[in-house]
Amino acid sequence: MNLQGKEIVIGITGGIAAYKSAEIVSRLRRLGANVHVIMTRNATEFITPLTFQTLSANQVVTDTFQAPEYWQVEHVALAKLADLFLVAPATANILAKMACGIADDMLSTTLLATKAPIFAAPAMNTGMWTAEATQQNVAILKARGVHMIGPDSGRLACGDDGAGRMSEPADIVKEIVLFFDKAEDMKGMKVLVTAGATRERLDPVRFMTNDSSGKMGIAIAEAALRRGAEVTLVHGAVTKAIPGGIRTVPVESTQDLYDAMIREAPEQDVVIQAAAPADYRFRDRQNSKMKKTAEKEITLVLTENPDVAAAVGERKKPGQTLVGFAAETDDLEANAEKKLKKKHLDLIVANDVTKPGAGFNTETNIATLIWENGREEQPLQQKSELAEKILDKVMELRG
Ligand code: PMT
């Protein structure tokens, strides 16, 4: 475990758990990190800035308005400097501000400005944690890629028993170390991900498609990028912005996807196919807009599209890891296992798309990871979290 050279900014908000953050600072320092602390005004009521200044050996930033000129430079400086941003303890209030993009003090301003990965360790009363507003804010933040650590359950300072206790400093530091370890584990690897829906044109203004938003595939591409891989995303129609740093290959139809994949896949170490390609296309595609006829019924004939994943599987290179998805409405595992074999995949991510919170156009998913000698249930979670689990499994299978 070594955090040498890492710049970590810790935001401390006003909760009784603020005293535990002193231990986080000193553990991170012992691992070699350079730690910078920003405290909210309320946090300074629980523990003094001098404690953190002594432990971090850096000036503690406490408020935007104390010395405007110095801090104004500083908030941009720390936002830019951070390799990782941790908010611990994170009160319901700071989570709400982060979710809404409110920047009314030094900490929230810096958080809004930073491009660094953000971790938050919530700490609050159980009622506040379980409140719909807080849970919605947490869901928004997770969907944006904020890593939530905890909270743990147990006896709280207010006397209640339940969820809301800040995770232990040792566990928080462990997550941070794991993140930096992971950040390196795909370095030098080429990863190709597919995402989104294909469109099969009937005529210049009409097409057949499906509900895929691309969120699952984009989450995987983002996670692979964070872990150091060189990432290519071959994508159909998507509703989410694709982050910078990812090479993109836009396609429209399944045939376009096939052509792109036959060209791109041989170069890749890992290929993960989360796109939803149409199995059929219109046999007779019209070059002009189809006119309404006098007929009450018309028949449009569909013809089979190539199975892209199977074609990539047939051309599998030594050392390549191939991952597919299975979108099922019944017999989830049996159907997924058939696809695993038929498409020569190393791993298949089976999602029952009828379950609430799973499948198409949701922020979350529920899946079973299936490989030759095993399976693993993945309960309801953000697509960004599932993406990490899929990559963890890929790395494990590659040995
Ligand atoms: O994009 P989102 O809104 O986030 O939704 C995510 C998702 C539901 C699309 C994703 O989780 C998912 O399940 N993707 C696979 C959808 C699909 O086409 O499943 P399938 O069981 O029909 O296909 C199995 C595998 O073969 C898939 O890897 C698919 O990409 C591939 N395939 C399918 C048909 C085809 N003609 N060629 C293919 O390569």
Residues whose N, C-alpha, C, O or C-beta is under 5 A from the ligand:
A	BS01	PMT	G196 D211 S212 S213 G214 K215 M216 G217 Q273 A274 A275 A276 P277 A278 D279 N305 P306 D307 V308 A309 A310 G324 F325 A326 A327 N351 G359 F360 N361 T362
